Amino acid sequence: MNIKIISEDDYGGAFLKNVIGQLKNKNMVENITVKATKPMRPLCNLKLDRILKSFDNSCDKIIIILDSDDPQNHESRYANVKRHVPNDLRTPLEIILIDYEIEEWICISKKLKWQHSKPSQELKVKFGYIKSSLPKYAAELDFDALGKNCKSFKTFLAVLSCK
């Protein structure tokens, strides 16, 4: 299956592409090729309309992965993205919302809590994390822990597994 990924920032696409590579290496998914990744900033803009139109009919599935910055924001974030999806889009589209931000996958894998800060801030304090290093962290993910404790990862895996 050929997919294209739209993520919220410059490094998210490379990170997710690396995650898929790790999942393939562990035989958790098969037959997945990431044809392209594209950042989307800010969350709601007309650029998303154009990106989706350009991706349409060029792959088997389009996946949009977004940070919610708090689970309470899921509905509004989803609605903001959904209103930019062209009615005539023919390629299957999946929208995956992360409770806070993609770095929570790393924190969950490393058993870190982020009660009063964002996951990226917790990683910065503990490991000197900088956003540009996000793609390399794909190799450090604990897929068992994520499969048990992370709704967005489970959704991501399910989206990759179905045809």
C-alpha positions as CSV (number, residue, x, y, z in Angstrom):
1,M,0.0,0.0,0.0
2,N,1.3,3.4,-1.0
3,I,0.6,6.1,1.5
4,K,1.2,9.9,1.8
5,I,1.5,11.5,5.2
6,I,0.6,15.0,6.2
7,S,1.9,16.0,9.6
8,E,1.9,19.2,11.6
9,D,5.5,20.1,11.4
10,D,8.7,19.7,9.3
11,Y,10.1,16.8,11.3
12,G,6.9,14.8,11.8
13,G,6.8,13.3,8.4
14,A,10.4,12.0,8.6
15,F,9.7,10.6,12.1
16,L,6.5,8.8,10.9
17,K,8.4,7.4,7.9
18,N,11.1,6.1,10.2
19,V,8.4,4.6,12.5
20,I,6.9,2.8,9.6
21,G,10.4,1.5,8.7
22,Q,10.8,0.2,12.3
23,L,7.3,-1.4,12.2
24,K,8.3,-3.2,8.9
25,N,11.5,-4.4,10.4
26,K,9.6,-6.0,13.3
27,N,7.0,-7.5,10.9
28,M,4.2,-5.5,12.5
29,V,3.2,-4.1,9.1
30,E,4.0,-5.1,5.6
31,N,3.7,-3.8,2.1
32,I,3.7,-0.1,3.1
33,T,5.6,2.5,1.1
34,V,5.6,6.1,2.1
35,K,5.4,8.0,-1.2
36,A,5.6,11.5,0.3
37,T,5.3,13.5,3.5
38,K,4.2,17.1,3.8
39,P,4.1,19.5,6.7
40,M,0.9,21.5,7.3
41,R,1.1,24.7,9.3
42,P,-0.9,26.3,10.7
43,L,-3.6,23.7,11.5
44,C,-6.3,25.2,9.4
45,N,-5.5,26.9,6.1
46,L,-6.3,26.6,2.4
47,K,-2.9,25.0,1.8
48,L,-4.4,21.7,3.1
49,D,-7.1,21.8,0.4
50,R,-4.3,22.1,-2.2
51,I,-2.2,19.4,-0.7
52,L,-5.1,17.0,-0.6
53,K,-6.0,17.7,-4.2
54,S,-2.4,17.2,-5.3
55,F,-2.2,13.9,-3.4
56,D,-5.6,12.6,-4.6
57,N,-5.3,9.6,-7.0
58,S,-1.5,9.4,-6.5
59,C,-1.5,6.9,-3.6
60,D,-3.7,4.3,-1.9
61,K,-4.3,6.3,1.3
62,I,-3.6,9.7,2.8
63,I,-3.0,10.0,6.5
64,I,-3.2,13.3,8.4
65,I,-1.6,13.2,11.8
66,L,-2.1,16.2,14.1
67,D,-1.3,17.2,17.7
68,S,-4.4,18.1,19.8
69,D,-2.4,19.8,22.6
70,D,-5.0,18.4,25.0
71,P,-7.5,15.6,24.5
72,Q,-10.3,18.2,25.1
73,N,-9.3,19.7,21.7
74,H,-10.0,16.6,19.7
75,E,-13.4,17.6,18.4
76,S,-12.5,21.1,17.3
77,R,-9.2,20.0,15.7
78,Y,-11.0,17.3,13.8
79,A,-13.6,19.7,12.6
80,N,-11.0,22.3,11.5
81,V,-9.3,19.7,9.4
82,K,-12.4,18.0,8.1
83,R,-13.7,21.3,6.6
84,H,-10.7,21.5,4.3
85,V,-11.2,18.0,2.9
86,P,-12.5,18.4,-0.7
87,N,-16.0,16.7,-1.1
88,D,-14.7,15.1,-4.3
89,L,-11.6,13.5,-2.7
90,R,-11.4,9.9,-4.0
91,T,-8.4,8.6,-2.1
92,P,-9.2,7.2,1.3
93,L,-8.3,9.7,4.0
94,E,-7.5,9.0,7.7
95,I,-7.2,11.7,10.3
96,I,-5.4,10.7,13.5
97,L,-5.3,13.0,16.4
98,I,-2.6,12.7,19.1
99,D,-3.8,13.7,22.6
100,Y,-1.0,16.2,23.1
101,E,1.8,15.9,20.6
102,I,3.7,13.2,18.7
103,E,6.5,13.3,21.3
104,E,4.1,11.5,23.7
105,W,4.9,8.3,21.8
106,I,8.5,8.8,22.8
107,C,7.6,9.6,26.4
108,I,5.3,6.6,26.7
109,S,8.1,4.4,25.3
110,K,10.5,5.8,27.9
111,K,8.0,5.7,30.7
112,L,8.1,9.4,31.2
113,K,5.2,11.5,32.6
114,W,4.4,15.0,31.5
115,Q,1.7,16.1,33.9
116,H,2.5,19.9,33.9
117,S,4.3,20.3,30.6
118,K,4.1,19.1,27.1
119,P,5.8,15.8,26.2
120,S,8.4,17.6,24.2
121,Q,9.2,19.8,27.2
122,E,9.6,16.7,29.4
123,L,12.0,15.2,26.7
124,K,13.9,18.5,26.6
125,V,14.4,18.5,30.4
126,K,15.4,14.8,30.6
127,F,17.4,14.4,27.4
128,G,18.1,17.8,25.9
129,Y,15.6,17.1,23.1
130,I,15.3,19.4,20.2
131,K,12.6,19.2,17.5
132,S,15.0,18.6,14.7
133,S,16.1,15.3,16.4
134,L,12.5,13.9,16.3
135,P,13.2,11.5,13.4
136,K,16.0,9.7,15.1
137,Y,13.7,8.8,18.1
138,A,11.7,6.4,16.0
139,A,14.4,3.8,16.7
140,E,13.8,4.2,20.4
141,L,10.0,3.5,20.4
142,D,8.6,0.7,22.5
143,F,5.9,-0.7,20.3
144,D,4.6,-3.0,23.0
145,A,4.1,-0.1,25.5
146,L,2.6,2.1,22.8
147,G,0.2,-0.7,21.8
148,K,-1.0,-1.0,25.4
149,N,-1.0,2.6,26.4
150,C,-1.4,5.0,23.5
151,K,-4.7,5.4,21.6
152,S,-3.2,7.4,18.7
153,F,-0.5,4.8,18.1
154,K,-3.0,2.0,18.1
155,T,-5.1,4.0,15.6
156,F,-2.0,4.6,13.4
157,L,-1.1,0.9,13.4
158,A,-4.7,0.0,12.5
159,V,-4.7,2.5,9.7
160,L,-1.5,1.0,8.3
161,S,-2.7,-2.6,8.7
162,C,-6.0,-2.3,6.9
163,K,-6.2,-2.0,3.1
